[in-house]
Amino acid sequence: MTRFDPLDWTHQWDDYEMYMYVDVDSEREQDRGVRMQVLQRSLLQGAEEWTLLYDRKLAPLPELDTPRDWNDQAEERVLREFLLATPQLVSNEKEVLGRFQQDGRLPSEGGSD
């Protein structure tokens, strides 16, 4: 079995980075699930600075996963299954980013508009 590697869930292009992860620790139940962070890179006096543009929920946690029994292998499984089920994820998120930069709005959970 492959070792859990957070870089598997990171996509960088131009001055942007998207990072998919699973949140099981949020105090609010509705915030828990598969999430996407999008960051923008800028250079300030030769140093890289990454600014979080947004962090949005893509999907809820599967019913069987609870914070009590969560580990890297469970996160790996959930992220791989989500990515396999949504192969267009990267291109969709780039569209979301474009709309976000135009009007400052994000789609509702799991939606693309």
C-alpha positions as CSV (number, residue, x, y, z in Angstrom):
1,M,0.0,0.0,0.0
2,T,1.2,3.5,-0.8
3,R,2.1,5.9,2.0
4,F,-0.3,8.8,2.6
5,D,1.2,11.9,0.9
6,P,-0.6,15.3,1.1
7,L,1.2,16.3,-2.1
8,D,-1.1,13.9,-4.0
9,W,-4.0,16.3,-3.2
10,T,-2.1,19.5,-4.3
11,H,-2.3,21.0,-7.8
12,Q,-0.1,24.1,-8.7
13,W,-0.3,26.2,-11.8
14,D,0.8,29.7,-12.6
15,D,0.6,31.6,-9.3
16,Y,-2.1,29.4,-7.8
17,E,-2.4,26.2,-5.7
18,M,-5.4,24.1,-4.9
19,Y,-5.3,21.7,-2.0
20,M,-8.0,19.1,-1.3
21,Y,-8.3,17.7,2.2
22,V,-10.8,16.2,4.6
23,D,-12.0,18.2,7.6
24,V,-13.3,16.0,10.5
25,D,-12.5,18.5,13.3
26,S,-14.7,21.5,12.6
27,E,-16.9,22.4,15.5
28,R,-19.8,22.9,13.1
29,E,-21.1,19.6,11.6
30,Q,-22.0,21.3,8.3
31,D,-18.4,22.4,7.8
32,R,-17.0,18.8,8.0
33,G,-16.3,17.0,4.8
34,V,-14.1,17.1,1.7
35,R,-12.8,20.6,1.2
36,M,-10.8,22.6,-1.2
37,Q,-8.4,25.5,-0.4
38,V,-7.2,27.8,-3.2
39,L,-4.2,30.0,-2.6
40,Q,-2.5,32.7,-4.6
41,R,1.3,33.2,-4.7
42,S,2.9,36.6,-4.7
43,L,6.5,37.7,-4.5
44,L,7.3,40.3,-1.9
45,Q,10.9,41.5,-1.9
46,G,12.1,38.2,-3.3
47,A,10.1,36.1,-0.8
48,E,7.1,33.9,-1.7
49,E,3.9,34.7,0.1
50,W,0.8,32.5,-0.3
51,T,-2.6,34.1,0.4
52,L,-5.7,31.9,1.0
53,L,-8.3,33.0,-1.5
54,Y,-11.0,30.6,-0.3
55,D,-11.7,27.3,1.5
56,R,-14.9,25.6,0.4
57,K,-16.7,22.4,1.1
58,L,-17.0,20.1,-1.9
59,A,-18.8,17.1,-0.3
60,P,-19.9,15.8,3.1
61,L,-18.1,13.1,5.0
62,P,-19.2,9.5,4.1
63,E,-21.6,8.3,6.8
64,L,-19.2,5.6,8.2
65,D,-16.4,8.0,8.9
66,T,-16.3,9.6,12.3
67,P,-13.7,11.7,14.0
68,R,-13.2,9.0,16.5
69,D,-11.8,6.5,14.0
70,W,-10.2,8.9,11.6
71,N,-6.6,8.4,10.4
72,D,-4.4,9.0,7.3
73,Q,-5.6,5.8,5.6
74,A,-9.2,6.9,6.0
75,E,-8.5,10.3,4.6
76,E,-6.5,8.7,1.7
77,R,-9.5,6.5,0.9
78,V,-12.0,9.3,1.0
79,L,-9.9,11.6,-1.1
80,R,-9.0,8.9,-3.7
81,E,-12.7,7.9,-4.0
82,F,-13.7,11.5,-4.4
83,L,-11.1,12.2,-7.0
84,L,-11.9,9.1,-9.0
85,A,-15.6,10.1,-8.9
86,T,-14.9,13.6,-10.1
87,P,-12.0,13.4,-12.7
88,Q,-12.9,17.0,-13.9
89,L,-12.2,18.4,-10.4
90,V,-9.2,20.5,-11.3
91,S,-10.8,22.1,-14.4
92,N,-14.0,22.7,-12.4
93,E,-12.1,24.3,-9.6
94,K,-10.3,26.6,-12.0
95,E,-13.7,27.7,-13.3
96,V,-14.9,28.3,-9.8
97,L,-11.7,30.4,-9.1
98,G,-12.3,32.4,-12.3
99,R,-15.9,33.2,-11.2
100,F,-14.7,33.9,-7.7
101,Q,-12.2,36.4,-9.0
102,Q,-14.9,38.1,-11.1
103,D,-17.7,38.4,-8.6
104,G,-16.4,37.2,-5.2
105,R,-19.0,34.4,-5.0
106,L,-18.5,30.7,-4.4
107,P,-20.9,28.0,-5.5
108,S,-23.0,26.1,-3.0
109,E,-21.6,22.8,-1.6
110,G,-21.0,20.3,-4.3
111,G,-22.2,22.6,-7.0
112,S,-20.4,24.2,-9.8
113,D,-22.3,27.5,-10.0
